[in-house]
Amino acid sequence: MVICLFSLLKLKFIIAVSKTIQFQTEEEFTLSLFNNLTYNNGGGLYIEESSALIQNCSFSNNKAYLYGGALLHNISNNQIAQQLFNNQVVLLKNNIFQNQASIAGAYYSVQGLFPQYFYTNNTINQNQANIFGKDLVGYGAGIQIIINHIQVDYQNFIYSHTTGKFQDSVIVEVINQNGELYSFRQNNGTFNLNNLISVYGQFNSEVELVFSSDIIQIPLYQNISDSLQISNYSSKYYAFLKIKIKNECNPGYELQKFQTILDYCSPCLEGYYNTQPNQHCIKCPDSAYYCKYQTILLKKGFWRENSTSSNILACNQNKNSCIESQAGVNLVNTNQQCAEGYIGPICDDCDIENQYWGQRYQKIGNNQCVRFNNKLVQVTSS
């Protein structure tokens, strides 16, 4: 039989299952097992306003609908400063396994305090959390940086950036001591930087973003009686993202100077465009009905080779052969701006060899393309 020593100091109440036991002074008693119990918070045990030593106990197959599958600890805010580093909960030689909760499958502290010896002197196995923290929420222990959905080694990574807001997906995440995403009340631990900050500098220069958070608590250990114990916590944790400012503006932007010191890329507003890096914004031509950034939408009767070309040509022979440009369509084929049956530069030829339109077309009359017909005879005057 497992003998469980449970010592409580300044205890107001403890809840096991749906039973409440009240104590006025320090109490010490023995329990054996906390198994197959269910409660909203603290499936096996709920401790409030107390320090506790829990030793040689077994917590298994307990369930909390919300927080702390095996145990939950709550201490009022006015006692945190006094007891923050005084071992509010000490766990020694316990078996904590196969417990379940929405958050923190094994242990949860409402204030985010970390129990002494949790991983070093206890057996912790197969606990589950539906949302976060398979064993515990613990403390924020680090920062990871995700760029375009890929985690980067920020100590050896240089991010190439055009001045201004991030154009790639740049996400900073706070993680706990197990490498899991750290969730807290105001945020799920994820910060999307795309709309939060802008980075400017001179072309070809390097800048460095520094990330820190007071949520992160790095334990500081002290050797007490030949045993390492947490003596304090430090928030001095920093993650760095090195940024290399590109030496050009992307298509759709033009180079501007701020007080002759900083380079920044200003967007081509509606009525203007450009299609090449470091190109000035160009006024929208009469042959287009819309221009903005690097987008040009041509009127009917005009043609260009692809989406990066500024060379716009009129379809002189038959204006109906060139269709109006469609928003959101990337021109990768010279035939995309041609009416059905027409192909080639300025849509001047018919698809007689069935190269693009799925059937053959032939030219008749005034440069018109019609579906091929063996019985069709073209009559021309001499």
C-alpha positions in Angstrom: 0.0 0.0 0.0 1.3 3.5 -0.9 1.3 5.8 2.1 0.7 9.4 1.1 2.0 12.1 3.5 0.1 15.3 3.0 1.1 18.4 5.0 -0.9 21.6 4.7 -0.1 25.0 6.0 -2.6 27.9 6.5 -5.2 25.8 4.7 -8.7 27.2 4.1 -10.1 24.2 2.3 -9.3 21.2 0.1 -11.6 19.5 -2.3 -11.3 15.8 -3.3 -14.1 14.7 -5.6 -17.2 16.6 -4.4 -16.3 16.5 -0.7 -15.0 19.6 1.1 -12.7 19.3 4.2 -12.1 22.4 6.3 -9.1 23.1 8.6 -8.4 26.0 10.9 -4.8 25.2 11.7 -1.9 23.2 10.3 -2.9 19.6 9.7 -1.1 16.5 8.7 -2.7 13.3 7.6 -2.1 10.2 5.5 -4.0 9.3 2.3 -3.2 6.5 -0.2 -4.6 7.0 -3.6 -6.3 9.7 -5.7 -7.6 7.6 -8.5 -10.6 7.8 -10.9 -11.9 11.1 -9.6 -13.6 13.8 -11.5 -14.1 17.5 -10.8 -14.4 20.8 -12.7 -10.9 22.0 -11.6 -8.3 19.8 -9.9 -9.7 16.4 -10.8 -7.9 14.6 -8.0 -7.2 17.4 -5.6 -7.9 21.1 -5.3 -5.8 23.1 -2.9 -6.5 26.8 -2.1 -4.7 29.3 0.1 -2.2 26.8 1.4 1.4 25.6 1.0 1.5 21.9 0.7 4.0 18.9 0.9 2.7 16.0 -1.1 4.8 12.8 -0.9 4.5 9.1 -1.8 1.0 9.6 -3.4 -0.6 8.2 -6.5 -2.7 10.3 -8.8 -4.1 8.3 -11.7 -7.0 8.4 -14.2 -8.4 11.6 -12.7 -10.2 14.1 -14.9 -10.8 17.8 -14.7 -13.3 19.3 -17.1 -11.3 22.6 -17.1 -7.9 22.9 -15.3 -5.5 20.4 -13.6 -6.4 16.8 -14.2 -4.6 15.5 -11.1 -4.1 18.7 -9.0 -4.9 22.4 -8.9 -3.3 25.0 -6.7 -4.7 28.5 -6.1 -3.3 31.2 -3.9 -4.7 34.7 -3.5 -2.8 37.6 -5.1 -1.9 39.3 -1.8 0.0 36.2 -0.8 2.0 35.7 -4.0 4.7 38.2 -3.1 5.3 36.6 0.3 5.3 33.0 -0.9 6.4 33.2 -4.6 9.7 31.5 -3.8 8.8 29.6 -0.6 7.8 26.3 -2.2 4.0 26.7 -2.2 3.6 23.1 -3.4 6.4 20.5 -3.0 5.9 17.2 -4.8 8.2 14.3 -3.8 8.1 10.7 -5.0 4.6 10.7 -6.4 3.1 8.8 -9.3 1.1 11.1 -11.5 -0.1 9.3 -14.6 -3.0 9.0 -17.1 -4.8 12.1 -15.8 -6.8 14.4 -18.2 -7.9 18.0 -18.4 -8.7 20.6 -20.9 -5.6 22.5 -19.8 -2.7 21.0 -17.7 -3.3 17.2 -17.6 -1.3 16.7 -14.4 -0.9 20.0 -12.4 -2.2 23.5 -12.7 -1.4 26.6 -10.7 -3.8 29.5 -11.2 -1.0 31.9 -10.8 1.4 30.0 -13.1 3.8 29.0 -10.2 5.9 25.9 -10.8 5.9 23.2 -8.1 9.2 22.1 -6.6 10.8 18.9 -7.9 7.9 18.2 -10.3 10.0 16.4 -12.9 13.1 15.5 -10.9 11.5 13.6 -8.0 8.2 12.3 -9.3 7.0 9.8 -12.0 5.0 11.7 -14.6 3.6 9.7 -17.5 0.8 9.7 -20.1 -1.1 12.7 -18.9 -3.3 14.4 -21.5 -4.6 17.9 -22.1 -7.3 18.6 -24.8 -6.1 22.1 -25.4 -2.7 22.8 -23.8 -0.1 21.5 -21.3 -0.1 17.7 -21.2 1.6 17.8 -17.8 1.4 21.4 -16.6 1.2 24.9 -17.8 4.2 25.9 -15.6 6.0 29.0 -16.8 6.9 30.6 -20.0 10.4 29.3 -20.7 11.4 30.6 -24.2 10.5 32.2 -27.5 10.4 30.6 -30.9 10.1 32.4 -34.2 8.0 31.1 -37.1 8.5 32.5 -40.7 6.2 31.3 -43.4 5.1 28.4 -41.2 8.7 27.2 -40.6 10.5 27.5 -37.3 13.8 29.2 -37.7 17.0 29.0 -35.6 17.1 32.7 -34.9 20.6 32.5 -33.5 21.9 31.7 -36.9 19.2 33.1 -39.2 19.2 36.3 -41.2 15.8 37.4 -42.5 15.9 39.3 -45.9 13.4 42.1 -45.7 12.1 45.0 -47.8 11.6 48.1 -45.7 8.2 48.6 -44.1 5.8 46.0 -42.8 6.6 42.3 -43.0 5.4 40.9 -46.3 6.0 37.3 -45.1 4.2 35.6 -42.2 6.4 36.3 -39.1 5.0 34.9 -35.9 6.6 35.0 -32.4 5.5 32.3 -29.9 6.0 31.9 -26.2 6.7 28.3 -25.2 6.7 26.6 -21.9 9.4 24.4 -20.4 8.2 21.4 -22.5 8.4 23.3 -25.7 4.6 23.6 -25.9 2.8 26.8 -26.8 2.3 28.8 -23.6 -1.3 30.1 -23.3 -2.3 32.8 -20.9 -5.5 34.7 -20.3 -4.9 37.7 -22.6 -3.4 35.7 -25.4 -2.8 32.2 -26.7 0.9 32.8 -26.8 1.1 33.7 -30.4 1.9 37.2 -31.8 1.6 37.9 -35.5 4.1 40.7 -36.3 2.8 41.4 -39.8 0.5 44.2 -38.7 2.2 45.1 -35.5 5.6 46.6 -36.5 7.4 48.1 -39.5 11.2 47.9 -40.0 13.1 50.5 -41.9 16.8 51.1 -42.5 19.3 51.9 -45.2 19.6 49.5 -48.1 22.1 46.7 -47.5 22.2 47.4 -43.7 21.4 45.1 -40.9 19.0 45.6 -38.0 18.2 43.4 -35.0 14.8 42.9 -33.4 15.0 41.8 -29.7 12.0 39.9 -28.2 11.4 39.4 -24.5 8.5 38.8 -22.2 7.8 39.2 -18.5 5.7 36.0 -18.8 9.0 34.0 -19.2 10.3 32.8 -15.8 13.7 31.1 -15.9 14.3 29.2 -12.7 17.5 30.0 -10.8 18.8 27.1 -8.7 20.6 27.2 -5.4 22.4 24.3 -3.7 20.7 23.7 -0.4 21.6 20.7 1.7 23.2 19.0 -1.3 20.1 19.5 -3.3 19.4 21.9 -6.1 16.3 24.0 -5.3 14.7 26.9 -7.1 15.7 30.0 -5.3 14.3 32.6 -7.6 13.1 33.3 -11.2 14.5 35.5 -13.8 12.7 37.2 -16.8 16.0 38.0 -18.5 15.4 35.9 -21.6 15.9 37.4 -25.1 15.4 36.2 -28.6 16.9 38.0 -31.6 15.9 38.2 -35.2 18.6 39.6 -37.5 17.2 41.5 -40.5 19.1 42.3 -43.7 17.5 45.2 -45.5 17.3 44.5 -49.2 19.0 46.8 -51.7 15.8 47.2 -53.8 12.1 47.8 -53.7 9.8 45.1 -54.9 7.6 45.7 -58.0 4.7 47.9 -57.1 6.8 50.1 -54.9 9.3 52.9 -55.5 12.3 54.1 -53.4 11.8 57.1 -51.2 14.2 58.7 -48.7 13.3 59.8 -45.2 15.4 62.8 -44.0 18.2 61.5 -46.4 18.9 58.7 -43.8 16.4 55.9 -44.1 15.4 54.1 -47.3 11.8 53.1 -47.6 9.6 51.6 -50.3 6.5 53.6 -51.0 3.6 51.8 -52.8 2.3 52.9 -56.2 -1.1 54.2 -55.5 -4.2 53.8 -57.6 -3.6 55.4 -61.0 0.1 54.4 -61.0 2.1 51.2 -61.3 5.5 49.7 -62.0 6.5 46.1 -62.8 10.2 46.0 -62.1 12.3 46.3 -58.9 13.5 49.9 -58.1 11.4 51.4 -60.9 9.6 54.7 -60.4 5.8 54.6 -60.2 4.4 55.1 -63.8 1.2 56.9 -64.6 -1.5 54.6 -65.8 -1.7 54.7 -69.6 -4.8 55.4 -71.7 -4.8 51.7 -72.8 -5.5 50.6 -69.2 -8.7 51.0 -67.1 -7.0 50.3 -63.7 -3.5 50.5 -62.2 -2.2 50.1 -58.7 1.0 48.6 -57.2 2.3 46.3 -60.1 -1.2 45.6 -61.5 -2.2 46.9 -65.0 -5.6 46.0 -66.3 -5.9 46.6 -70.0 -8.9 47.8 -72.0 -10.3 45.7 -74.8 -8.1 46.0 -77.9 -4.7 46.0 -76.2 -2.1 43.4 -75.4 1.1 42.8 -73.5 3.3 39.8 -73.3 3.0 39.0 -69.6 2.3 40.5 -66.1 5.8 42.1 -65.8 5.8 43.8 -69.2 5.1 47.5 -69.5 5.2 47.3 -73.3 1.5 47.7 -74.3 0.5 47.2 -77.9 -2.7 47.9 -79.8 -4.4 45.1 -81.6 -4.6 47.0 -84.9 -6.0 44.4 -87.3 -9.0 43.4 -85.2 -9.6 45.0 -81.8 -12.1 42.3 -80.9 -9.3 39.8 -80.9 -7.8 41.2 -77.6 -10.1 41.0 -74.6 -10.2 43.2 -71.5 -7.8 42.2 -68.7 -9.4 40.4 -65.7 -8.5 41.3 -62.1 -6.5 38.6 -60.2 -5.4 36.8 -63.4 -1.6 36.3 -63.6 -0.5 36.5 -67.3 1.8 33.6 -67.9 0.8 32.8 -71.5 0.8 35.2 -74.4 -2.7 33.8 -75.5 -4.5 34.6 -72.2 -5.5 38.1 -73.5 -6.8 36.7 -76.7 -10.4 36.1 -77.6 -11.4 32.5 -78.4 -9.7 31.2 -81.6 -6.9 33.9 -81.6 -3.3 33.3 -80.5 0.1 34.9 -80.6 1.5 38.5 -80.2 -1.3 41.1 -80.4 -3.6 38.1 -81.0 -3.0 38.4 -84.7 -3.1 34.7 -85.7 -5.7 32.0 -85.6 -5.2 28.7 -83.7 -5.1 26.6 -86.9 -2.9 23.9 -85.4 -5.0 23.5 -82.2 -2.2 24.7 -79.9 -4.3 26.5 -77.3 -8.1 26.5 -77.7 -8.7 22.7 -77.9 -9.8 22.9 -81.6 -8.7 24.3 -84.9 -9.6 27.9 -86.1 -9.0 29.5 -89.5 -8.9 33.1 -90.7 -11.6 34.6 -92.9 -12.6 38.0 -94.2 -11.2 40.9 -92.2 -8.8 39.0 -89.9 -11.6 37.0 -88.2 -10.9 33.6 -86.7 -13.7 31.0 -86.9 -13.8 27.3 -86.2 -12.2 25.2 -88.9 -14.7 23.8 -91.5 -13.5 21.7 -94.5 -16.5 22.9 -96.6 -15.7 26.6 -95.9 -14.3 28.3 -98.9 -12.7 31.7 -98.5 -13.5 34.0 -101.4 -11.2 36.9 -102.0 -11.4 39.5 -104.7 -8.5 39.9 -107.1 
